Amino acid sequence: MRLNSKLSVLLGLAAPGLALPGPSVAFLNDRSPNLARAQAVKSAFRTSWDGYYKHAFPHDSLRPTSNTYTDDRNGWGVTAIDSLSTAIIMRDKDTVNKILDFVPTLDFTTTKKENELVSVFESNIRYLGGLLSGYDLLKGPFKDLASDPSKVDALLKQARTLADSLSIAFDTPSGVPEGDIYLNPEPRRKESGSNSIAGFGTLVLEWTRLSDLTGDDKYAKLAQRGEQHILRPKGSPEAFPGLVGYRVSTETGEFLDSRGAWGGGTDSFYEYLIKMYLYDPEEFGEYKERWVAAVDSTIKYLASHPSTREDLTFVADYDGPNPIYRSGHLNSFVGGNIILGGILLKEQKYIDFGLELAESYFATYLGTPSGIGPESFAWIDSAADEPGEGPPADQAELYEESGFWVRSGAYILRPETMESLYFAYRVTGDSKWQDLAWEGFQTMSELCRAGSGFSGLRNVRDSRGGGHDDFQQSFWLAETLKYLYLIFSEDSPVQVQADKPNEFVYNTEAHPVRVRG
């Protein structure tokens, strides 16, 4: 097993089974930046952007080892739009103005290919969120970066055009939107009959912000109408108070099942509940109450300690009232989200639990030979009456030492573990969280650097990552590098604040938009 010795000392993990230290919850006013580390992250962003701009722009995504491109998000230049808010926060003026020149050229009313699916969810979090965030930042604390301030207005204009195109998804009997639409040869919905709660519960922040900026309330009304079916669920019952099912009927608005998780297809619905409360605590108090119910049930019913590493805490999936002891990289954002809720509600129990999760999910990085956490993993609950099936024979040692076994060993440049480390640092001011993030970044830099940019890995159980997938995800620039930069950079209006009001709230793609008021 490869166990990072520097972090072993830092976390008290020099030998298997030693406990992680208890959460540090001191609120420190001195959150000292580390500008050398921030500059190293910025350099990685520039490498990623330069490779994309040279070999893939204006297409969607870079294939860095083959120096080619792919149009995986309808050919609207997703990496450019996703990169804008990061370039702004890093004060990369050249990149900001390249993207501003590009934005007016986009046609969000159609796709280049006929009968090409458009994901409402992905278009919302990456394109709409990126455009709105760029507008808020360049009209606000970073307005000096735009060489031609008039070009900033195109961001809002294009955001509105995109929302108008996507709005046909909401034309269902219940108001629950379909998850996919077509725009070419004519606008129409893909009639699937249901949508995931993340698929339509992760629209409300962006569409409400768009209404506030344009003065047209139709966007907020569309998103909030659909959201009501999750806030006041009918149909298949909640598995636990506040924890709802996965899919909702677009015909009736009723839940079709009672299974779920803090993972793909459900995660960002819960994430947005507390973020809408941050956006406007007066209007979205009900969202906060639903978040509290979900988190309290998560702590009571889903928090789980592996049988070989009871010092770790993971959040289980569920099928009705039955926990399923598996989790993954997507789920690792939950610590940061619960910390944010603890900050906003001044609830120490949430901060403590969030810090516990942030440390535990980072321990999945320490537990693999590569030093990077897997896409998905499983464990045996230490308190389970019937342990169930254990790890494959070739992962018995891994489970004994690390407290999990790998179900999918890919790493596709995901940000969620770094995201939780960021929130942990912002609430405590403890530099140990910076050290963990730096160790993670160094490993990514060593293993994921490939060709003209950065690439995902095929197998984190291999000490060298098992080869590259030749794909530089746009969220690598939008989220992973942004959270890493923010944890090392100086304080600013976009930083999450633990001891004073927050001016911005981050969408699930890490695009900050200004809060109301």
C-alpha positions as CSV (number, residue, x, y, z in Angstrom):
1,M,0.0,0.0,0.0
2,R,1.2,3.5,-0.8
3,L,0.5,5.8,2.2
4,N,1.7,9.4,2.0
5,S,4.1,9.7,4.9
6,K,3.8,13.4,5.2
7,L,0.0,13.2,5.6
8,S,0.3,10.1,7.8
9,V,2.0,12.3,10.4
10,L,-0.4,15.2,9.7
11,L,-3.5,13.1,10.2
12,G,-2.1,10.6,12.8
13,L,-2.3,7.8,10.3
14,A,1.3,6.5,10.5
15,A,-0.1,3.0,11.1
16,P,-3.4,1.4,10.0
17,G,-6.2,1.8,12.5
18,L,-5.0,4.9,14.2
19,A,-7.8,7.5,14.6
20,L,-8.0,10.7,12.7
21,P,-7.8,13.6,15.1
22,G,-11.0,15.2,16.3
23,P,-12.4,18.1,14.4
24,S,-10.9,21.5,15.2
25,V,-13.7,24.0,15.4
26,A,-11.9,27.1,16.5
27,F,-12.9,30.2,14.5
28,L,-9.7,31.9,13.6
29,N,-9.7,35.4,12.2
30,D,-6.2,35.0,10.7
31,R,-6.7,32.9,7.5
32,S,-3.3,33.4,6.1
33,P,-2.9,33.1,2.4
34,N,-0.1,31.0,0.8
35,L,0.6,33.0,-2.3
36,A,3.2,30.6,-3.6
37,R,0.8,27.7,-3.6
38,A,-2.0,29.9,-5.1
39,Q,0.4,30.8,-7.9
40,A,1.1,27.1,-8.5
41,V,-2.6,26.4,-8.9
42,K,-3.0,29.4,-11.2
43,S,-0.1,28.0,-13.3
44,A,-2.0,24.7,-13.6
45,F,-5.1,26.6,-14.7
46,R,-3.1,28.4,-17.4
47,T,-1.6,25.1,-18.6
48,S,-5.1,23.7,-18.8
49,W,-6.6,26.8,-20.5
50,D,-3.7,27.2,-22.9
51,G,-3.9,23.6,-24.0
52,Y,-7.6,23.9,-24.6
53,Y,-7.3,27.3,-26.4
54,K,-4.6,25.9,-28.7
55,H,-6.0,22.5,-29.5
56,A,-9.8,22.6,-28.8
57,F,-11.2,26.2,-28.8
58,P,-14.0,27.0,-29.7
59,H,-15.2,23.4,-29.2
60,D,-16.2,22.0,-25.9
61,S,-13.4,20.0,-24.3
62,L,-9.8,19.2,-24.8
63,R,-8.4,15.7,-25.3
64,P,-4.9,16.5,-24.0
65,T,-2.9,13.5,-24.9
66,S,-4.0,13.4,-28.5
67,N,-4.3,17.2,-28.8
68,T,-7.8,17.0,-30.2
69,Y,-11.2,18.0,-29.1
70,T,-14.7,16.7,-28.4
71,D,-18.1,18.5,-28.4
72,D,-19.6,16.8,-25.4
73,R,-21.8,19.7,-24.4
74,N,-23.5,20.6,-27.7
75,G,-20.5,22.5,-29.1
76,W,-21.2,25.7,-27.3
77,G,-17.6,26.0,-25.9
78,V,-18.3,24.6,-22.4
79,T,-14.7,24.9,-21.3
80,A,-14.6,28.5,-22.2
81,I,-17.8,29.4,-20.3
82,D,-17.0,27.2,-17.4
83,S,-13.5,28.8,-17.1
84,L,-14.7,32.4,-17.0
85,S,-15.4,32.8,-13.3
86,T,-12.1,31.0,-12.4
87,A,-10.2,33.3,-14.7
88,I,-11.9,36.3,-13.1
89,I,-11.1,35.2,-9.6
90,M,-7.5,34.5,-10.5
91,R,-7.4,37.9,-12.2
92,D,-6.3,36.4,-15.5
93,K,-7.2,39.4,-17.6
94,D,-6.1,38.0,-20.9
95,T,-8.2,34.8,-20.6
96,V,-11.2,36.8,-19.3
97,N,-11.2,39.1,-22.4
98,K,-10.7,36.2,-24.8
99,I,-13.9,34.6,-23.3
100,L,-15.8,37.9,-23.4
101,D,-15.0,38.2,-27.1
102,F,-16.3,34.7,-27.6
103,V,-19.6,34.9,-25.8
104,P,-21.5,36.9,-28.4
105,T,-20.7,34.4,-31.1
106,L,-22.7,31.6,-29.4
107,D,-26.1,30.5,-30.7
108,F,-28.0,28.9,-27.8
109,T,-31.1,28.6,-30.0
110,T,-29.9,25.5,-31.8
111,T,-27.3,22.8,-32.0
112,K,-24.9,22.1,-34.9
113,K,-26.1,18.5,-35.0
114,E,-29.7,17.5,-35.7
115,N,-31.5,15.5,-33.0
116,E,-28.7,16.1,-30.5
117,L,-29.8,15.9,-26.9
118,V,-29.4,19.0,-24.7
119,S,-29.1,18.3,-21.0
120,V,-31.1,20.9,-19.1
121,F,-29.2,20.2,-15.9
122,E,-25.7,20.3,-17.4
123,S,-26.5,23.4,-19.5
124,N,-27.9,25.1,-16.4
125,I,-24.9,24.5,-14.1
126,R,-22.2,25.0,-16.6
127,Y,-23.4,27.5,-19.2
128,L,-26.2,29.4,-17.5
129,G,-24.3,29.5,-14.2
130,G,-21.1,30.5,-15.8
131,L,-22.6,33.3,-17.7
132,L,-24.5,34.7,-14.7
133,S,-21.5,34.4,-12.5
134,G,-19.3,36.2,-15.0
135,Y,-21.8,39.0,-15.2
136,D,-22.1,39.4,-11.4
137,L,-18.3,39.4,-10.9
138,L,-17.5,41.7,-13.8
139,K,-20.3,44.1,-12.8
140,G,-19.1,43.9,-9.3
141,P,-15.7,43.4,-7.5
142,F,-13.8,42.5,-10.6
143,K,-15.1,45.1,-13.1
144,D,-11.6,46.4,-13.8
145,L,-10.8,43.2,-15.7
146,A,-13.1,43.8,-18.7
147,S,-11.1,45.7,-21.3
148,D,-14.5,46.7,-22.9
149,P,-17.1,46.9,-20.2
150,S,-19.9,46.9,-22.8
151,K,-19.1,43.3,-23.6
152,V,-20.1,42.2,-20.1
153,D,-23.7,42.9,-21.0
154,A,-23.6,40.1,-23.6
155,L,-23.2,37.6,-20.7
156,L,-26.7,38.4,-19.4
157,K,-28.2,38.6,-22.9
158,Q,-26.8,35.1,-23.7
159,A,-28.0,33.7,-20.4
160,R,-31.5,34.8,-21.1
161,T,-31.4,33.3,-24.6
162,L,-30.2,30.0,-23.2
163,A,-32.9,30.0,-20.6
164,D,-35.5,30.7,-23.2
165,S,-34.3,27.8,-25.2
166,L,-34.3,25.5,-22.2
167,S,-37.7,26.6,-20.9
168,I,-39.6,24.3,-23.2
169,A,-38.6,21.5,-20.8
170,F,-41.0,22.9,-18.2
171,D,-44.1,22.5,-20.5
172,T,-45.3,19.4,-18.7
173,P,-48.6,18.7,-16.8
174,S,-46.9,19.0,-13.4
175,G,-44.3,21.7,-14.2
176,V,-41.6,19.2,-13.4
177,P,-39.3,19.7,-16.4
178,E,-38.0,16.9,-18.6
179,G,-34.3,16.4,-18.2
180,D,-33.4,16.6,-21.9
181,I,-34.6,18.6,-24.9
182,Y,-33.8,18.9,-28.6
183,L,-33.3,22.3,-30.4
184,N,-32.5,21.1,-33.9
185,P,-34.4,20.7,-36.3
186,E,-37.1,22.1,-34.0
187,P,-37.4,22.7,-30.2
188,R,-39.0,19.7,-28.4
189,R,-38.8,17.7,-25.3
190,K,-37.5,14.2,-24.9
191,E,-40.5,12.6,-23.3
192,S,-39.1,10.3,-20.7
193,G,-41.9,10.7,-18.1
194,S,-39.7,11.5,-15.1
195,N,-36.7,13.4,-13.9
196,S,-34.2,13.1,-11.1
197,I,-34.4,15.4,-8.1
198,A,-31.0,16.9,-9.0
199,G,-32.1,17.2,-12.6
200,F,-34.7,19.8,-11.8
201,G,-33.9,20.6,-8.1
202,T,-30.6,22.2,-9.3
203,L,-32.2,24.9,-11.4
204,V,-33.7,27.2,-8.8
205,L,-30.6,29.3,-7.9
206,E,-29.6,30.1,-11.5
207,W,-33.2,30.8,-12.7
208,T,-34.1,32.9,-9.7
209,R,-30.9,34.9,-10.2
210,L,-31.7,35.4,-13.9
211,S,-35.1,36.7,-12.9
212,D,-33.6,39.1,-10.4
213,L,-31.1,40.4,-13.0
214,T,-33.5,40.8,-15.9
215,G,-36.6,41.9,-13.9
216,D,-38.6,39.1,-15.6
217,D,-40.0,36.7,-13.0
218,K,-41.0,34.0,-15.4
219,Y,-37.7,32.1,-15.0
220,A,-37.9,32.0,-11.2
221,K,-41.5,30.9,-11.4
222,L,-40.7,28.0,-13.7
223,A,-37.9,26.6,-11.5
224,Q,-39.7,27.2,-8.2
225,R,-42.9,25.6,-9.4
226,G,-41.0,22.4,-10.2
227,E,-39.2,22.6,-6.9
228,Q,-42.4,22.5,-4.9
229,H,-42.9,18.9,-5.8
230,I,-39.7,18.0,-3.9
231,L,-40.3,20.4,-1.0
232,R,-43.8,18.9,-0.4
233,P,-43.4,15.4,-1.7
234,K,-46.2,13.1,-2.7
235,G,-46.2,9.6,-4.0
236,S,-43.6,7.1,-2.9
237,P,-42.9,8.0,0.8
238,E,-39.7,9.6,2.2
239,A,-37.2,7.0,3.2
240,F,-36.4,9.1,6.2
241,P,-37.6,12.6,7.2
242,G,-36.3,15.0,4.7
243,L,-34.7,12.3,2.5
244,V,-36.8,11.8,-0.5
245,G,-36.6,9.4,-3.5
246,Y,-34.7,9.7,-6.8
247,R,-37.2,10.1,-9.6
248,V,-40.3,12.3,-9.9
249,S,-43.1,11.9,-12.5
250,T,-43.3,14.8,-15.0
251,E,-47.0,14.0,-15.4
252,T,-48.1,14.1,-11.8
253,G,-45.2,15.5,-9.8
254,E,-45.3,12.4,-7.6
255,F,-42.2,10.4,-6.4
256,L,-41.8,7.1,-8.2
257,D,-39.4,5.5,-5.7
258,S,-37.8,6.0,-2.2
259,R,-34.2,5.4,-3.0
260,G,-31.5,8.0,-2.9
261,A,-28.2,9.3,-1.7
262,W,-26.0,12.4,-1.4
263,G,-24.6,11.4,-4.8
264,G,-25.3,11.6,-8.5
265,G,-28.8,12.4,-9.5
266,T,-29.8,13.6,-6.0
267,D,-26.9,15.5,-4.5
268,S,-27.2,19.1,-5.7
269,F,-30.9,19.2,-4.8
270,Y,-29.9,19.0,-1.1
271,E,-27.0,21.3,-1.8
272,Y,-29.2,24.0,-3.2
273,L,-31.7,23.9,-0.3
274,I,-29.3,25.7,2.1
275,K,-27.8,27.8,-0.7
276,M,-31.2,29.2,-1.5
277,Y,-31.5,30.2,2.1
278,L,-28.1,31.9,1.8
279,Y,-29.4,33.7,-1.4
280,D,-32.4,35.1,0.5
281,P,-33.2,33.8,4.0
282,E,-36.5,35.5,4.1
283,E,-38.0,34.1,0.9
284,F,-36.4,30.6,1.1
285,G,-36.9,29.7,4.8
286,E,-38.9,26.6,3.8
287,Y,-35.8,25.4,1.8
288,K,-33.7,25.7,4.9
289,E,-36.2,23.7,6.9
290,R,-36.1,20.9,4.4
291,W,-32.3,20.9,4.5
292,V,-32.3,20.7,8.3
293,A,-34.6,17.7,8.1
294,A,-32.4,16.0,5.5
295,V,-29.2,16.6,7.4
296,D,-30.6,15.5,10.7
297,S,-31.8,12.3,9.1
298,T,-28.4,11.8,7.4
299,I,-26.6,12.1,10.8
300,K,-29.1,9.8,12.5
301,Y,-29.6,7.1,9.9
302,L,-26.9,7.2,7.2
303,A,-23.6,8.2,9.0
304,S,-21.6,5.0,9.0
305,H,-18.2,3.8,10.3
306,P,-16.3,1.1,8.4
307,S,-15.7,-2.1,10.4
308,T,-12.0,-1.9,9.9
309,R,-11.7,1.8,10.5
310,E,-14.2,3.1,13.0
311,D,-12.4,6.4,13.1
312,L,-13.8,7.2,9.6
313,T,-17.3,8.4,8.8
314,F,-19.0,8.0,5.4
315,V,-22.6,8.7,4.3
316,A,-24.4,5.7,3.0
317,D,-26.9,5.5,0.1
318,Y,-30.4,4.2,0.9
319,D,-33.2,2.2,-0.7
320,G,-36.2,3.0,1.4
321,P,-35.3,2.6,5.1
322,N,-32.3,0.4,4.2
323,P,-28.9,1.9,4.1
324,I,-26.5,0.8,1.4
325,Y,-22.9,1.1,2.5
326,R,-21.4,2.7,-0.6
327,S,-20.4,6.2,-1.5
328,G,-18.1,8.0,-3.9
329,H,-16.2,11.0,-5.0
330,L,-19.4,12.9,-6.0
331,N,-20.7,12.4,-2.4
332,S,-17.6,13.9,-0.8
333,F,-19.0,17.4,-1.3
334,V,-21.4,16.7,1.6
335,G,-19.0,17.7,4.3
336,G,-18.6,21.1,2.8
337,N,-22.3,21.6,2.3
338,I,-23.1,20.7,5.9
339,I,-20.3,23.0,7.1
340,L,-21.9,25.8,5.1
341,G,-25.2,25.1,6.8
342,G,-23.6,25.1,10.2
343,I,-22.1,28.5,9.4
344,L,-25.4,30.0,8.3
345,L,-27.5,28.5,11.1
346,K,-24.8,28.9,13.7
347,E,-25.1,25.2,14.6
348,Q,-21.9,23.7,15.9
349,K,-23.2,20.1,15.5
350,Y,-23.3,20.6,11.7
351,I,-19.8,22.1,11.6
352,D,-18.5,19.2,13.6
353,F,-20.1,16.6,11.5
354,G,-19.1,18.4,8.3
355,L,-15.4,18.5,9.4
356,E,-15.6,14.8,10.3
357,L,-16.8,14.0,6.8
358,A,-14.3,16.3,5.1
359,E,-11.4,14.4,6.9
360,S,-12.9,11.0,6.2
361,Y,-13.5,11.5,2.5
362,F,-10.0,12.8,2.1
363,A,-8.8,9.6,3.8
364,T,-9.9,7.8,0.7
365,Y,-7.1,9.7,-1.1
366,L,-4.6,8.5,1.5
367,G,-5.9,4.9,1.3
368,T,-5.2,4.2,-2.4
369,P,-1.9,3.4,-4.0
370,S,-2.1,6.5,-6.2
371,G,-3.0,8.9,-3.5
372,I,-6.3,10.0,-5.2
373,G,-9.8,8.8,-4.1
374,P,-11.8,6.5,-6.3
375,E,-15.0,7.3,-8.2
376,S,-17.0,4.9,-6.0
377,F,-16.2,2.7,-3.0
378,A,-17.9,0.5,-0.4
379,W,-17.5,-0.8,3.1
380,I,-19.0,-2.9,5.9
381,D,-20.8,-0.9,8.6
382,S,-19.2,-1.5,12.0
383,A,-22.6,-1.7,13.6
384,A,-24.4,-3.9,11.0
385,D,-26.2,-6.9,12.4
386,E,-25.6,-8.7,9.1
387,P,-22.3,-7.5,7.5
388,G,-23.2,-8.7,4.1
389,E,-20.8,-9.2,1.3
390,G,-17.3,-8.0,2.0
391,P,-14.5,-6.9,-0.3
392,P,-13.2,-8.8,-3.3
393,A,-10.3,-11.1,-2.4
394,D,-7.8,-8.8,-4.1
395,Q,-8.9,-5.8,-2.0
396,A,-9.0,-7.5,1.4
397,E,-5.8,-5.8,2.5
398,L,-6.9,-2.5,1.2
399,Y,-10.1,-2.8,3.2
400,E,-8.2,-3.8,6.3
401,E,-5.9,-0.8,6.2
402,S,-8.0,1.9,4.6
403,G,-11.6,1.1,5.6
404,F,-13.1,0.9,2.1
405,W,-12.7,-1.1,-1.2
406,V,-12.9,0.3,-4.7
407,R,-16.0,-0.2,-6.8
408,S,-14.9,2.1,-9.6
409,G,-11.3,3.2,-9.7
410,A,-11.5,6.1,-12.2
411,Y,-10.6,9.7,-11.3
412,I,-12.1,12.2,-13.8
413,L,-10.6,15.3,-12.2
414,R,-13.5,15.7,-9.8
415,P,-13.5,18.6,-7.3
416,E,-15.8,17.5,-4.5
417,T,-13.1,16.4,-2.0
418,M,-11.2,19.6,-2.4
419,E,-14.4,21.5,-2.1
420,S,-15.0,20.1,1.4
421,L,-11.5,20.9,2.4
422,Y,-12.1,24.5,1.3
423,F,-15.2,24.9,3.5
424,A,-13.3,23.2,6.4
425,Y,-10.5,25.8,6.1
426,R,-12.9,28.7,5.8
427,V,-14.8,27.8,9.0
428,T,-11.7,26.9,11.1
429,G,-8.8,28.9,9.7
430,D,-6.7,25.9,10.5
431,S,-3.8,25.6,8.0
432,K,-3.9,21.8,8.2
433,W,-6.8,21.9,5.7
434,Q,-4.5,23.9,3.4
435,D,-1.8,21.2,3.8
436,L,-4.3,18.5,2.9
437,A,-5.4,20.4,-0.2
438,W,-1.8,21.0,-1.2
439,E,-0.9,17.4,-0.9
440,G,-3.9,16.5,-3.1
441,F,-3.0,19.1,-5.6
442,Q,0.6,17.8,-5.8
443,T,-0.6,14.3,-6.5
444,M,-3.0,15.5,-9.2
445,S,-0.2,17.5,-10.7
446,E,2.1,14.5,-10.8
447,L,-0.4,11.9,-12.1
448,C,-2.9,13.9,-14.1
449,R,-0.6,16.2,-16.1
450,A,-0.7,14.8,-19.6
451,G,0.1,16.1,-23.0
452,S,-1.2,19.7,-23.5
453,G,-3.3,19.7,-20.3
454,F,-4.6,17.5,-17.5
455,S,-6.4,14.1,-18.0
456,G,-8.5,11.8,-15.8
457,L,-7.0,8.5,-14.6
458,R,-8.3,5.1,-15.3
459,N,-7.5,3.3,-12.0
460,V,-6.4,4.9,-8.7
461,R,-5.5,1.4,-7.4
462,D,-2.5,1.6,-9.6
463,S,0.3,3.7,-8.1
464,R,0.6,5.7,-11.4
465,G,-3.1,6.0,-11.9
466,G,-3.5,3.2,-14.5
467,G,-3.2,5.5,-17.6
468,H,-5.0,8.5,-18.8
469,D,-8.5,8.8,-20.2
470,D,-7.5,11.6,-22.6
471,F,-10.2,14.0,-21.4
472,Q,-9.9,17.3,-19.6
473,Q,-13.3,17.9,-18.0
474,S,-14.5,21.5,-18.0
475,F,-15.2,21.2,-14.3
476,W,-11.5,20.8,-13.7
477,L,-11.1,24.5,-14.5
478,A,-14.4,25.6,-13.1
479,E,-14.4,23.8,-9.8
480,T,-11.3,21.8,-8.9
481,L,-8.7,24.4,-9.6
482,K,-11.0,27.2,-8.3
483,Y,-11.5,25.7,-4.9
484,L,-7.8,24.9,-4.7
485,Y,-6.9,28.5,-5.6
486,L,-9.4,29.9,-3.1
487,I,-8.0,27.9,-0.2
488,F,-4.6,29.4,-0.7
489,S,-5.4,32.9,-1.9
490,E,-6.1,36.1,0.0
491,D,-9.5,37.1,1.4
492,S,-11.9,38.7,-1.1
493,P,-15.6,39.3,-1.5
494,V,-16.1,35.9,-3.2
495,Q,-14.6,33.9,-0.4
496,V,-16.9,32.0,1.9
497,Q,-17.2,33.8,5.2
498,A,-17.6,32.2,8.5
499,D,-17.9,35.2,10.7
500,K,-19.5,37.9,8.6
501,P,-22.2,38.1,5.9
502,N,-21.5,36.3,2.6
503,E,-21.8,38.4,-0.6
504,F,-21.8,35.5,-3.0
505,V,-23.2,31.9,-3.2
506,Y,-21.6,29.2,-5.3
507,N,-23.7,27.1,-7.7
508,T,-22.9,23.4,-7.9
509,E,-20.4,24.1,-10.7
510,A,-18.5,26.6,-8.3
511,H,-19.8,29.7,-10.2
512,P,-20.4,32.4,-7.6
513,V,-23.5,34.6,-8.0
514,R,-24.3,37.6,-5.9
515,V,-26.8,37.1,-3.1
516,R,-29.9,39.3,-2.8
517,G,-29.8,42.4,-0.7
